[in-house]
Amino acid sequence: MYLVRHGEQSGSHDGLSELGLSQSHALGERLRNVPFAALHHSPLARAAETAAILASHLPVVPVHSCDFVADRTPMSSPGDGWPPRYAGFLGRVPDEERDDGAVRLQAAVDYLGVTGPEDRYELVVTHNFVIGWFVRHALDGPSWRWLGLNSANAGLTIVQWHDSQRPTLVCFNDRGHLPDDSYSAYTDRSDIA
């Protein structure tokens, strides 16, 4: 599974900035020879726009909106051991993005992270915390460990699923396709550092 964070969001709307458009095209060029079975994307405009650009580089790959990878923030229960310094940040998460107990994100892992009789490549355009949840799952980390796993806009993470083993994290937040000046847009979490 190729997990991609959407390109940089415009400051004035949910679509992409000029930099986000450029990042998405650079990623599309990098991925153009991967034989993807499908391109799944979050329903939000910034992810849908990124997916449309990637699809222009992958013309035979079916594309669809996937609510499983919508923008969500996994909300662990306080007893799950997450560090108290994150309480202020988590307390400000809008209700529509809260995923109490990470039920919906775990459903995304269960739905997308499956093996079949043949190898396949899936491309998923989603959001920072969703990618963090998939990486946490692959590494079998505690439920709060998605915190602090920051993906750059148009960063590439690859997780490989096996029949009877834990998934393998192949790479996290690879930005080799981006010019040096185009990957400074990390999620700002300076309030919890």
N, C-alpha and C positions, 0 to 999 in steps of 0.2 A: 504494500500500500504506500503510495506516494502522497504524503500530506503536505499541503502548501498553505501558508498563510496568505490571505488576499494581499494585493498591492496596497500601497499607501493610500489611505482614505483622504478625500478632499476635506478641507476644514469647513467648507460651507454646506456640504450635503453628504449623503451616505455613499456616493459614487467614488471613483478614483481621482486622485490628483494627477497632474501631468507626470510627476515622478512615478506614481502608481501605475500609470499606463505603460511607461517605459520599463518598469520592473517586470510587469506581466509579459510584455513582448520578449524581454530577455529570457525569462523562464520558459516561455513557449518555444523559443529557439532551442534551448537546452533539451527540452523534453520531446522534440518533434519526431525522434526515431524510436521512442519507447512504444511498444505495441499494446497500448492501453485497451482494456475491455470496456471501460466506462469512465466518464468524468462526472463525479458527484460534486455538487456545490451547495453551500448554505444559501437560503433564500434571500439573505440581505443583499442590497444592491452592490456593495463593494466586492462581495464574493461572486455574485452573478456576473458582474462586469469583468472581473479577473478571469472567470471561467470562459466567458465569451471570447476573450483575447486568446487564451490558451487553446480553445477549440479552433480558432483560425489557423493555428499551427498544427492541429491534429484533426484534419477535416473528416476523417472516417470514424471518429470516436463518438459514440452516443453521449449526449450531455443531458443531465436532469438535475433539477432542484431537489435537495434532500434535507428534510427537516431534522434528520438524525444529527447533522453536523451544523445546526444553527448555532448562533453565538450563545454560549452558556457558561455560567460560572459554577463549578462544582462546589456545593456548600456542605462541607463535612460537619458532622455534629461536634460540639466542643469536646466530647469525650474521645474523639479520634486522634488526639495528640497533636493537632496543628498548633504551631507556635502562636502565643498570645499577641505577638507584634502585628499579626495580620488582621486582628479583630476590627480595627478601624476601617481598613480597606474593604473587608468583606461586608461590613455593616452598611457600606454605601452602594452595594450592588443593587441595581434596579430590580424590582420584583419580576419583570418579564425575562430577565437573564438568569435568575436564580435557579439552580438545579439542586434542590434539597436532597441530600444523600447521594448525589451524583447518579440518580436513577436514570435520567435520560441519556447522560453520557455513557453510562455502562451499557445501556441498550444500543447505543451507536457502536460500541466495541463489539457487542454480541452480533449485531447485524452485519457490520462491514468486515470484521476480523475473523472470517471463516475460511477454511480451506476447501478445496474441491478436488475432483479427480485429475485436473490439469492445472498447471501453473497459470496464473493470470496476474495482470497488472491493473490496479485501480488507482485513479487519480482523484484526490479529494481536496477541494478548495474550501477552506474553513477559517477558523479564528484561533488566536493565540492560546486561549485556555483549553479549547478542544484538543489542539495538538498536544498541549501539556498533559492532558488526561490520557491520551493514547500512549505517550511516552512513559508516563507513570505506570500504566498498565503493563507495557512491554518489559519494564524493569522490575515489576512486582514491588513497587514502592508503596509506602503508606498512602492512604487516601488523600492526604493534604499535600503530597509531594509535587503535584502539578504546579504549586506556587513556586515562582522563581525560575521556571523553565520558559524563557522568553524567546519566541521566534521572531525573526526580522520579517518585515513585509517582503513577500515573495521568497522567503526562505523555504528550503526543501528539507523535509524529514522523511525518512524511509523506514518502515517497519515491515518485517517479513514474518508471515505466519507459517507454522509448520503443523503437520498432522497431529502429533501427540506431544509436542514440546511447547514451552513458553515462546511467545513471539520474540524475535530478535530485533534490536534497534540497530539498523544498518548505518544510518547517519542522522544527525540532528542539526537542523538549522544551517544547512549548507547554503552558502551564498556565493559560490564560485562563479556563477553566471552573471552576477551583478557587478557593475563598476564600483570602485571603492567608495565613491561619494553617494551611492544610492541605497545604502542599507543602515542608515542611522535611525530609522523609525522603529524603535522598540517600544513595547508597552511601557508607559511611564508608571513606575511603582515606587518613586522616590520617597513617598510618604511612609513606606514600610521598611525602608532599608535600615 
